[in-house]
Amino acid sequence: MNPYILTTLLFGLGLGTTITFASSHWLLAWMGLEMSTLAIIPLMAQHHHPRAVEAATKYFLTQATGAAMLLFASTTNAWMTGQWDILQMSHPLPITLITLALALKVGLAPVHAWLPEVLQGLDLTTGLILSTWQKLAPFALLMQIQPLNSSLLIALGLTSTLVGGWGGLNQTQLRKILAYSSIAHLGWMVLVMQFSPALTLLTLLTYFLMTFSTFLVFKLNDSTTLNALGTSWAKAPALTSLTPLILLSLGGLPPLTGFMPKWLILQELAKQDLAFTATLAALAALLSLYFYLRLSYTMTLTMSPNNTTGMTPWRFPPSQMTFPVAISTTATLLLLPLTPATVALLTI
């Protein structure tokens, strides 16, 4: 892609999200969401592959539906209460509609079906942008409206953790596995959103960090399927030994960074007398952990079917910078000891 066009599109992505962050009026927030949607579509379809074009079309249709619902709900709210202000939402009907519209835009279950299909059609770089940056604006709006209907958020959160766990069990495509992982993590964030918005933000940032390092590792290995991971030991042995730890951090195992948000969320849910919800969420996390362990097993505990004299994958020296991988991997593995400081910051 032409660097000038790429710069313009990335600027549009950043500007759209920033406008949504800064807006207090629903029309301005909707405009920001539309800008980021329209800016990422050319990035999705840049390879002119039928799967990429299909993914871009599916993404456009789902995001347009979400934006139309959001516009309809905000107009309904203005009609009922005379308010366009995001922080002045009081009627339960537009709040519920907007919550569902933002759930569709971000990919929460049960309106998640587009996310694995879209992510599967993209290259890893655009997939990373979709899994991280594109979640920011809808989440900012969700955290601002603070839905009055708490049972709706808990239902969305629990459904997402369960669907994110079940959906990834029989997948062999890494991008689909990461999509279901994204759905499960978003479910954890939504579960605790009404009780501790700061904890939701912490979970979002931790998820971004872990997903960033996972995508970069797969990009460095040039792997998009489970079988392709089997030969990664020959390409980058040191990174291959660290990758299972990154995946287990995504699964939320101690003593890795990914354990911190899950631990704090379960603690917060127990404080709110939601022990059954916390138990269900913890059991759903075991489902996700299974497919992370499956990836780890494929990478490190199985040998590739090729012998030393057989066909080896042809590869050029990697052109990707390894410094971002080093920084994000270190943060993904070693931030758990900062938990007391994080808790202190959350309670300020």
C-alpha positions in Angstrom: 0.0 0.0 0.0 1.2 3.5 -0.8 2.7 5.0 2.4 0.7 8.3 2.0 -2.5 6.4 1.8 -1.5 4.2 4.8 -0.6 7.3 6.9 -4.0 8.8 6.0 -5.9 5.7 7.0 -4.0 5.3 10.3 -4.6 9.0 11.0 -8.3 8.4 10.4 -8.3 5.4 12.8 -6.6 7.5 15.5 -8.8 10.5 14.9 -12.1 8.5 14.9 -11.2 6.9 18.3 -10.1 10.2 19.8 -13.3 12.0 18.7 -15.3 9.2 20.4 -13.2 9.6 23.6 -13.6 13.3 23.7 -17.3 13.5 22.8 -20.1 14.2 25.3 -22.8 14.3 22.5 -24.1 11.1 21.0 -23.9 12.4 17.4 -20.2 13.2 17.8 -19.5 9.7 19.4 -21.4 8.0 16.5 -19.3 10.1 14.0 -16.0 9.0 15.6 -17.1 5.3 15.5 -18.0 5.6 11.8 -14.6 7.3 11.0 -12.7 4.4 12.6 -14.8 1.8 10.8 -14.4 3.5 7.4 -10.6 3.9 8.0 -9.9 0.2 8.7 -11.9 -1.2 5.8 -9.2 -0.4 3.1 -6.6 -1.9 5.5 -8.7 -5.1 5.6 -9.2 -5.4 1.8 -5.6 -4.2 0.8 -4.5 -7.7 -0.3 -7.3 -8.2 -2.8 -7.8 -11.8 -1.7 -11.4 -13.1 -1.8 -11.3 -13.9 2.0 -10.0 -10.4 2.8 -12.7 -8.7 0.7 -15.3 -11.0 2.3 -14.0 -10.1 5.8 -14.1 -6.4 5.0 -17.7 -6.7 3.7 -18.9 -8.7 6.8 -17.1 -6.2 9.1 -18.7 -3.2 7.3 -22.2 -4.7 7.5 -22.0 -5.6 11.2 -20.5 -2.2 12.2 -23.1 -0.3 10.1 -25.8 -2.3 11.9 -24.3 -1.4 15.3 -23.9 2.2 14.3 -27.6 2.4 13.1 -28.8 0.8 16.4 -26.7 3.4 18.3 -28.1 6.3 16.3 -31.7 5.0 16.7 -31.2 4.5 20.5 -29.7 7.9 21.0 -32.5 9.6 18.9 -35.0 7.7 21.0 -33.3 8.9 24.2 -33.5 12.5 22.9 -37.1 12.1 22.0 -38.0 10.6 25.4 -35.9 12.8 27.7 -34.8 15.8 25.6 -31.1 14.9 26.2 -28.3 14.2 23.7 -25.6 14.0 26.4 -23.9 10.7 26.9 -23.7 11.1 30.7 -27.4 12.0 31.0 -28.8 8.7 30.0 -31.7 7.8 32.3 -34.4 5.8 30.4 -33.8 2.0 30.5 -35.0 1.4 26.8 -32.3 3.5 25.0 -29.6 2.4 27.5 -30.4 -1.3 26.8 -30.4 -0.7 23.0 -27.1 1.2 23.2 -25.5 -1.5 25.3 -26.5 -4.1 22.7 -25.3 -1.9 19.8 -21.9 -1.5 21.5 -21.8 -5.2 22.3 -22.3 -5.9 18.6 -19.6 -3.4 17.6 -17.1 -4.9 20.0 -18.0 -8.6 19.5 -19.5 -9.7 22.7 -21.6 -12.9 22.8 -24.3 -13.6 21.7 -23.7 -11.0 18.9 -20.2 -12.3 18.4 -20.5 -14.5 15.3 -18.9 -11.9 12.9 -15.6 -11.6 14.8 -13.9 -15.1 14.2 -15.0 -15.0 10.5 -13.7 -11.4 10.0 -10.4 -12.0 11.8 -9.8 -15.2 9.8 -9.8 -13.3 6.6 -7.3 -10.7 7.7 -3.5 -10.6 7.8 -2.0 -10.6 11.3 -1.2 -6.9 11.4 -4.7 -5.7 10.6 -6.0 -8.5 12.9 -4.0 -7.0 15.7 -5.5 -3.5 15.0 -9.0 -5.0 15.0 -8.4 -7.0 18.2 -6.9 -4.1 20.2 -7.4 -0.5 18.9 -10.9 -1.0 17.5 -12.2 -2.1 20.9 -11.2 1.2 22.6 -14.0 3.6 21.4 -17.0 1.3 22.1 -15.6 0.4 25.5 -15.1 4.1 26.4 -18.8 4.6 25.6 -19.9 1.5 27.6 -18.0 2.7 30.6 -19.6 6.2 30.3 -23.2 5.1 30.1 -22.9 2.6 33.1 -26.0 0.6 32.1 -28.7 0.6 34.8 -29.6 -3.0 34.0 -26.9 -4.9 35.8 -28.3 -8.3 34.9 -27.9 -7.5 31.2 -24.2 -6.9 31.6 -23.7 -10.0 33.7 -25.6 -12.1 31.2 -23.5 -10.6 28.3 -20.2 -11.2 30.3 -21.0 -14.8 31.3 -22.2 -15.7 27.8 -19.0 -14.3 26.3 -16.7 -16.1 28.7 -18.5 -19.4 28.0 -18.8 -18.9 24.2 -15.1 -17.7 24.0 -14.1 -20.9 25.8 -16.3 -23.4 23.9 -15.7 -21.8 20.5 -12.0 -22.1 20.5 -11.8 -25.8 21.5 -11.9 -27.4 18.0 -10.2 -24.6 16.0 -7.0 -25.2 14.0 -6.7 -21.6 12.7 -4.7 -19.3 15.0 -6.7 -16.2 14.1 -10.0 -17.8 15.0 -8.5 -19.0 18.3 -7.4 -15.4 19.0 -10.9 -14.2 18.1 -12.5 -16.5 20.6 -9.8 -15.6 23.2 -10.8 -11.9 22.6 -14.5 -12.7 23.1 -13.7 -14.5 26.4 -11.5 -11.6 27.7 -14.2 -9.0 26.8 -16.6 -11.1 28.8 -14.4 -10.8 31.9 -14.2 -7.0 31.4 -18.0 -6.6 31.1 -18.7 -8.7 34.1 -16.9 -6.3 36.4 -17.6 -3.1 34.6 -20.5 -1.8 36.7 -18.7 -2.6 40.0 -15.2 -1.3 39.3 -14.6 0.6 36.0 -11.0 1.1 36.9 -10.6 -2.7 37.1 -12.2 -3.0 33.6 -9.6 -0.6 32.3 -6.8 -2.5 33.9 -8.1 -5.8 32.3 -8.4 -4.1 28.9 -4.8 -2.8 29.1 -3.5 -6.2 30.2 -5.4 -7.9 27.4 -4.0 -5.5 24.9 -0.4 -6.2 26.1 -0.9 -10.0 25.9 -2.6 -10.0 22.6 0.0 -7.6 21.1 2.8 -10.0 22.1 0.9 -13.1 20.8 0.2 -11.5 17.4 3.8 -10.3 17.1 5.1 -13.8 17.9 2.8 -15.4 15.3 3.9 -12.7 12.8 7.6 -13.4 13.4 7.0 -17.1 12.9 4.7 -16.4 9.9 2.2 -18.9 11.4 -1.5 -18.8 10.8 -2.4 -22.5 11.5 -1.8 -24.9 14.3 0.4 -27.1 12.0 2.6 -24.1 11.0 3.5 -23.7 14.7 5.0 -27.2 14.7 8.0 -25.9 12.7 8.5 -22.7 14.7 11.3 -24.3 16.8 13.6 -24.3 13.7 12.9 -20.6 13.0 13.3 -19.0 16.5 14.1 -21.5 19.2 14.4 -18.9 22.1 11.1 -17.3 21.2 9.4 -20.8 20.8 10.4 -21.6 24.4 8.8 -18.3 25.6 5.6 -18.5 23.5 3.9 -21.2 25.7 4.4 -18.8 28.7 2.7 -16.0 26.7 -0.2 -18.3 25.9 -0.5 -19.4 29.5 -0.5 -15.7 30.5 -3.4 -15.2 28.2 -5.1 -18.1 29.9 -4.6 -16.4 33.3 -2.2 -18.8 35.1 0.0 -17.6 38.0 2.7 -16.4 38.3 2.2 -14.6 34.9 0.7 -11.1 34.2 -2.6 -12.5 32.9 -3.5 -13.9 36.4 -3.7 -10.4 37.9 -6.9 -9.1 36.3 -8.7 -12.5 36.7 -7.7 -12.7 40.3 -8.9 -9.1 41.0 -12.2 -9.6 39.1 -13.0 -12.8 41.0 -12.3 -11.0 44.2 -14.6 -8.1 43.2 -17.4 -10.4 42.2 -17.1 -12.3 45.5 -17.3 -8.9 47.3 -20.6 -8.1 45.4 -22.2 -11.4 46.6 -21.9 -12.9 43.1 -20.1 -16.1 44.1 -22.0 -18.2 41.6 -21.2 -15.8 38.7 -17.5 -15.8 39.8 -17.5 -19.7 39.9 -19.0 -19.9 36.4 -16.5 -17.4 35.0 -13.6 -19.3 36.6 -14.8 -22.6 35.1 -15.2 -20.9 31.7 -11.6 -19.8 31.9 -10.6 -23.5 32.1 -12.1 -24.0 28.7 -9.9 -21.2 27.3 -6.9 -22.6 29.1 -7.4 -25.9 27.3 -6.8 -24.5 23.8 -3.9 -22.4 25.0 -2.3 -25.6 26.4 -3.1 -27.3 23.1 -1.1 -24.5 21.2 1.7 -24.8 23.7 1.8 -28.6 23.3 1.9 -28.3 19.5 4.8 -25.8 19.6 7.1 -27.3 22.2 6.2 -30.9 22.9 5.8 -32.3 19.4 8.3 -32.7 16.7 7.5 -31.6 13.1 6.8 -34.5 10.8 9.7 -33.4 8.5 13.0 -35.1 9.0 16.3 -33.2 8.7 16.8 -34.2 5.1 13.2 -33.6 4.1 11.5 -30.5 2.9 12.0 -27.4 5.1 10.0 -24.2 4.8 11.8 -21.7 2.7 12.2 -18.4 4.6 14.1 -15.1 4.3 15.7 -13.4 7.3 12.8 -11.8 9.3 12.2 -8.2 8.4 10.1 -7.5 11.6 11.7 -5.6 14.4 12.3 -7.8 17.4 12.4 -5.0 20.0 8.6 -4.6 20.3 8.4 -8.4 20.8 11.0 -8.3 23.5 9.3 -5.5 25.4 5.7 -6.8 25.1 6.8 -10.4 26.0 8.6 -9.2 29.1 5.6 -7.2 30.2 3.3 -10.2 29.5 5.3 -12.5 31.7 6.6 -10.5 34.6 4.1 -7.8 35.8 2.3 -9.9 38.4 4.5 -8.6 41.3 3.1 -5.1 40.6 -0.4 -6.3 41.8 -0.2 -4.5 45.2 0.8 -1.2 43.6 -2.0 -1.7 41.0 -4.6 -2.4 43.7 -3.4 0.7 45.6 -3.9 2.8 42.4 -7.4 1.3 41.8 -8.6 2.3 45.3 -7.5 5.9 44.9 
